[in-house]
Amino acid sequence: MDLVTIDDIRAAADRIHGTAVRTPLMPCPWAGTDRPLWIKPESLQPTGAFKIRGAHNAIARLSEQVRRRGVVAYSSGNHAQALAYAARQAGVPAHIVMPDVTPAVKIDNTRAFGAEVVLVPIAERESAAHALADELGATLVPPFDHPDIIAGQGTAGLEIVADLPEVDVVLVPVSGGGLASGVGTAVKALRPGATVIGVEPALAADTQESLAAGQRVDWSIERRVRTIADGLRSQPSELTFAHLRGVLDGVIAVSEDEIRDAMRVLATRARLVAEPSGAVPVAAYLHHADAFPAGRTVALVSGGNVDPALLAGVLGERESAGSQ
């Protein structure tokens, strides 16, 4: 199996230049002095999440003839929005298959970017997308299981090391594994001594169990769907798992309460809106710092496409607790 290289990621960076935002590293003065923290806010991307990197790179790699037939994707939301946006930028028709439990804000945003949205039960999203691609003669662009997607997501890792050359620890969300694979590949190539930690919800901790077992362990969708982090309900593919085994130094599983706390901290201290999936690295920093080395730490906040009612409820929990 051919794995993505640092040269693939550098080539992807050239392709996405001008479409994806080069997000900054934000220092967090409220963090501990023994492990200073920087946040990389991918929530500031045009579609509100890191997925624009891989989506644009994948479309840029298609021939003009293939582009004319359009693209299809299956996604819980952020890949959907990213592919819809990148397709519109490139003048490519896009059809997106989304679970019918996807937050309305993500469905509405995907449609606003010009894509046709098809809603299906969550367990059918992948099969429905393959069927639709066959019907239309379109190209299926998966959310993580493709070298072009992994290379595109890895450009965030290039930027982390360029902006903080002496980074010691990188905390990155892990689900299907495209982001963690790409970022880990870039960081390990440029800063071999750095520790790269994947973070996932405890209610969807299949990657942690799989790495401990040395092989992929299947969790049913009924188990994974329990987490509030709707963007972290997928499982690694053979391709991404092969990357993760090589570039992750460990995986931390965070609780639902810890995710909510991280969302509140990001909103009140960093002035950033983060969706639950994007907040998990900060949850690991706040509640599991003993699980990784001290030193200069970067938490990659992968997205901010949160349902307004959910965000209001999470912020309201703090107010309620303070009034008791």
VMD Tcl script that draws the C-alpha trace (Angstrom):
set ca {
  {0.00 0.00 0.00}
  {1.47 3.36 -1.06}
  {1.34 5.91 1.72}
  {1.18 9.67 1.30}
  {4.55 11.42 1.51}
  {5.71 14.88 2.47}
  {6.23 15.60 -1.24}
  {2.56 14.75 -1.91}
  {1.54 17.15 0.84}
  {3.76 19.93 -0.47}
  {2.26 19.49 -3.95}
  {-1.22 19.67 -2.43}
  {-0.28 22.92 -0.68}
  {0.51 24.48 -4.07}
  {-2.84 23.33 -5.49}
  {-4.99 24.65 -2.65}
  {-3.18 27.98 -2.33}
  {-5.72 30.75 -2.63}
  {-8.72 28.51 -1.89}
  {-8.01 27.22 1.60}
  {-7.14 29.78 4.27}
  {-3.70 29.54 5.86}
  {-5.06 29.57 9.39}
  {-2.85 31.11 12.10}
  {-1.54 29.61 15.31}
  {-3.25 31.41 18.17}
  {-1.33 31.52 21.49}
  {-3.41 30.80 24.59}
  {-2.17 32.90 27.53}
  {-4.50 31.02 29.89}
  {-2.71 27.71 29.28}
  {-0.16 26.14 31.62}
  {3.43 27.43 31.53}
  {4.93 23.91 31.40}
  {2.98 23.14 28.24}
  {2.17 26.39 26.41}
  {-0.75 25.97 24.03}
  {-1.43 27.25 20.53}
  {-4.71 26.66 18.72}
  {-4.92 26.17 14.96}
  {-8.49 27.33 14.19}
  {-9.59 25.46 11.06}
  {-13.05 26.77 11.94}
  {-11.94 29.92 10.08}
  {-11.91 28.13 6.71}
  {-14.50 29.33 4.13}
  {-16.66 26.29 4.88}
  {-16.01 26.36 8.61}
  {-13.75 23.29 8.76}
  {-10.46 21.78 7.55}
  {-12.17 19.62 4.91}
  {-11.77 22.29 2.22}
  {-8.08 21.33 2.01}
  {-8.65 17.74 0.91}
  {-11.74 18.45 -1.16}
  {-10.04 21.12 -3.27}
  {-6.93 19.02 -3.74}
  {-9.02 16.04 -4.89}
  {-10.99 18.08 -7.44}
  {-7.84 19.81 -8.68}
  {-6.41 16.39 -9.49}
  {-9.35 15.42 -11.77}
  {-9.10 15.82 -15.53}
  {-11.40 18.26 -17.30}
  {-13.33 15.40 -18.89}
  {-13.93 13.76 -15.51}
  {-14.94 17.06 -13.92}
  {-17.72 17.55 -16.46}
  {-19.44 14.38 -15.21}
  {-19.54 15.77 -11.69}
  {-18.64 14.51 -8.24}
  {-20.49 12.65 -5.49}
  {-19.68 12.48 -1.79}
  {-21.08 10.99 1.39}
  {-20.59 12.99 4.57}
  {-22.06 13.97 7.92}
  {-21.52 17.58 6.99}
  {-18.06 19.09 6.83}
  {-16.78 17.10 3.84}
  {-20.16 17.74 2.22}
  {-19.81 21.49 2.56}
  {-16.17 21.44 1.51}
  {-16.77 19.41 -1.64}
  {-19.80 21.53 -2.54}
  {-17.73 24.70 -2.14}
  {-14.70 23.37 -4.02}
  {-16.93 22.01 -6.80}
  {-18.68 25.35 -7.21}
  {-15.31 27.12 -7.36}
  {-14.23 24.72 -10.11}
  {-17.58 24.73 -11.97}
  {-18.17 21.03 -11.25}
  {-21.67 19.59 -10.51}
  {-21.88 18.07 -7.02}
  {-24.30 15.63 -5.39}
  {-23.90 15.00 -1.66}
  {-25.38 12.08 0.29}
  {-25.88 13.05 3.94}
  {-27.27 11.16 6.97}
  {-30.77 12.27 7.88}
  {-29.53 12.98 11.43}
  {-27.02 15.60 10.24}
  {-27.41 18.99 11.99}
  {-29.60 21.29 9.90}
  {-26.91 23.98 9.74}
  {-24.62 21.62 7.80}
  {-27.36 20.53 5.40}
  {-28.40 24.13 4.75}
  {-24.81 25.24 4.17}
  {-24.17 22.40 1.72}
  {-27.22 23.38 -0.32}
  {-26.21 27.03 -0.17}
  {-22.92 26.11 -1.88}
  {-24.93 24.79 -4.82}
  {-24.86 21.03 -4.28}
  {-27.79 18.66 -4.62}
  {-28.35 17.02 -1.22}
  {-29.73 13.49 -0.77}
  {-30.70 12.52 2.80}
  {-30.57 8.84 3.82}
  {-30.35 6.80 7.06}
  {-26.83 7.04 8.45}
  {-26.04 3.38 7.87}
  {-26.87 3.75 4.14}
  {-24.89 6.87 3.29}
  {-21.89 5.12 1.74}
  {-23.84 2.58 -0.31}
  {-26.25 5.28 -1.49}
  {-23.35 7.46 -2.63}
  {-21.77 4.64 -4.63}
  {-25.11 3.90 -6.27}
  {-25.63 7.56 -7.13}
  {-22.14 7.90 -8.59}
  {-22.77 4.85 -10.79}
  {-26.13 6.25 -11.90}
  {-24.68 9.66 -12.82}
  {-21.34 8.46 -14.15}
  {-19.79 10.84 -11.61}
  {-16.60 10.51 -9.55}
  {-16.98 9.53 -5.91}
  {-14.81 11.70 -3.67}
  {-14.68 9.97 -0.25}
  {-14.34 11.96 2.97}
  {-11.02 10.40 4.01}
  {-10.22 7.16 2.17}
  {-8.12 8.59 -0.67}
  {-4.49 9.73 -1.00}
  {-5.50 13.12 -2.46}
  {-7.76 13.78 0.54}
  {-5.05 12.77 3.01}
  {-2.45 14.92 1.26}
  {-4.76 17.92 1.23}
  {-5.52 17.62 4.94}
  {-1.81 17.24 5.63}
  {-1.20 20.82 4.52}
  {-2.40 21.90 7.97}
  {0.57 20.00 9.39}
  {2.95 21.82 7.06}
  {1.65 25.12 8.39}
  {1.93 24.06 12.04}
  {5.64 23.26 11.72}
  {6.32 26.32 9.58}
  {4.74 28.60 12.21}
  {6.11 26.76 15.27}
  {9.29 24.92 14.17}
  {10.00 23.69 17.70}
  {6.52 22.24 18.32}
  {6.65 19.36 20.80}
  {3.09 17.98 20.75}
  {0.30 18.11 18.18}
  {-3.24 17.13 19.21}
  {-5.50 16.28 16.27}
  {-9.03 14.84 16.04}
  {-9.32 11.34 14.61}
  {-12.34 9.62 13.09}
  {-12.01 8.30 9.55}
  {-8.39 9.31 9.94}
  {-7.74 11.50 6.90}
  {-6.81 14.59 8.90}
  {-4.70 12.76 11.49}
  {-2.97 10.76 8.73}
  {-2.04 13.84 6.73}
  {-1.10 16.07 9.66}
  {0.86 13.27 11.31}
  {2.76 12.54 8.09}
  {3.72 16.20 7.66}
  {4.71 16.76 11.29}
  {6.77 13.57 11.56}
  {8.61 14.37 8.32}
  {9.48 17.91 9.34}
  {9.75 17.56 13.12}
  {10.58 13.89 13.81}
  {10.89 14.39 17.55}
  {7.39 15.79 17.95}
  {4.63 13.73 19.55}
  {1.41 13.42 17.54}
  {-1.67 12.41 19.50}
  {-5.05 11.53 18.03}
  {-8.12 12.46 20.05}
  {-11.57 10.92 19.74}
  {-14.76 10.65 21.83}
  {-14.86 7.82 24.34}
  {-18.23 6.86 22.86}
  {-16.56 6.34 19.47}
  {-13.09 5.20 20.53}
  {-12.64 2.56 17.85}
  {-9.27 3.97 16.74}
  {-7.82 3.78 20.24}
  {-8.93 0.16 20.53}
  {-7.74 -0.67 17.02}
  {-4.24 0.71 17.55}
  {-3.97 -1.15 20.85}
  {-5.01 -4.37 19.09}
  {-2.73 -3.80 16.10}
  {-5.62 -4.19 13.69}
  {-8.87 -2.45 12.86}
  {-11.64 -3.20 15.34}
  {-15.19 -2.60 14.17}
  {-17.63 -0.60 16.26}
  {-21.24 -0.64 15.15}
  {-22.74 2.62 13.96}
  {-25.23 2.32 16.83}
  {-22.31 2.61 19.26}
  {-20.56 5.43 17.44}
  {-23.65 7.57 16.88}
  {-24.05 8.10 20.63}
  {-21.42 10.85 20.79}
  {-22.25 14.53 20.52}
  {-19.26 14.83 18.17}
  {-21.19 14.05 14.98}
  {-18.12 14.58 12.78}
  {-16.16 11.84 14.59}
  {-18.49 8.89 14.04}
  {-16.57 7.27 11.18}
  {-13.92 4.55 11.40}
  {-10.49 4.43 9.73}
  {-10.14 2.68 6.38}
  {-7.30 0.31 5.56}
  {-5.48 3.24 3.97}
  {-5.85 5.69 6.84}
  {-5.20 3.02 9.48}
  {-1.91 2.21 7.78}
  {-0.96 5.88 8.09}
  {-2.17 6.20 11.68}
  {-0.12 3.21 12.81}
  {2.98 4.96 11.52}
  {2.45 8.55 12.63}
  {0.39 8.55 15.85}
  {2.15 8.21 19.18}
  {-1.14 7.50 20.94}
  {-4.85 8.17 21.07}
  {-6.75 9.88 23.88}
  {-10.47 9.28 24.37}
  {-12.44 12.17 25.90}
  {-15.85 12.12 27.57}
  {-18.94 13.99 26.46}
  {-18.69 16.34 29.46}
  {-15.05 17.05 28.63}
  {-15.99 17.91 25.04}
  {-18.67 20.31 26.25}
  {-16.23 21.92 28.67}
  {-13.72 22.43 25.86}
  {-16.40 24.08 23.72}
  {-17.11 26.50 26.56}
  {-13.42 27.26 27.11}
  {-12.89 27.92 23.41}
  {-15.90 30.24 23.29}
  {-15.13 32.19 26.45}
  {-11.31 32.24 26.53}
  {-10.25 31.86 22.90}
  {-13.31 33.62 21.44}
  {-13.77 30.73 19.01}
  {-16.91 28.83 18.11}
  {-16.05 25.13 17.87}
  {-18.28 22.21 17.02}
  {-17.94 19.22 19.36}
  {-15.69 17.36 16.90}
  {-13.37 20.36 16.69}
  {-13.17 20.76 20.45}
  {-11.83 17.29 21.27}
  {-8.10 18.22 21.09}
  {-8.66 21.02 23.59}
  {-10.63 18.59 25.76}
  {-7.56 16.33 25.78}
  {-5.32 19.27 26.72}
  {-7.61 20.38 29.54}
  {-8.39 16.98 31.04}
  {-5.71 14.49 29.95}
  {-2.45 16.45 29.89}
  {-0.74 13.68 31.85}
  {-1.16 11.40 28.83}
  {1.36 13.25 26.65}
  {4.72 15.02 27.18}
  {5.00 18.59 28.40}
  {6.19 21.20 25.95}
  {4.96 23.45 23.18}
  {1.55 22.07 22.24}
  {-0.73 22.72 19.27}
  {-4.40 21.74 19.36}
  {-5.98 21.60 15.92}
  {-9.59 22.79 16.21}
  {-10.95 21.13 13.12}
  {-14.26 22.96 12.66}
  {-16.90 25.33 13.94}
  {-20.10 24.19 12.20}
  {-22.15 23.70 15.32}
  {-25.93 23.77 15.59}
  {-26.82 27.11 17.27}
  {-29.21 25.45 19.70}
  {-26.53 22.98 20.78}
  {-23.98 25.75 21.30}
  {-26.48 27.79 23.30}
  {-27.23 24.77 25.45}
  {-23.55 24.05 26.10}
  {-22.84 27.67 27.05}
  {-25.99 27.75 29.16}
  {-24.80 24.77 31.17}
  {-21.96 26.88 32.57}
  {-24.34 29.67 33.54}
  {-26.71 27.21 35.21}
  {-23.87 25.61 37.15}
  {-22.63 29.00 38.27}
  {-26.04 30.05 39.58}
  {-26.50 26.99 41.77}
}
mol new
graphics top color blue
foreach p $ca { graphics top sphere $p radius 0.5 }
foreach p [lrange $ca 0 end-1] q [lrange $ca 1 end] { graphics top cylinder $p $q radius 0.2 }
display resetview
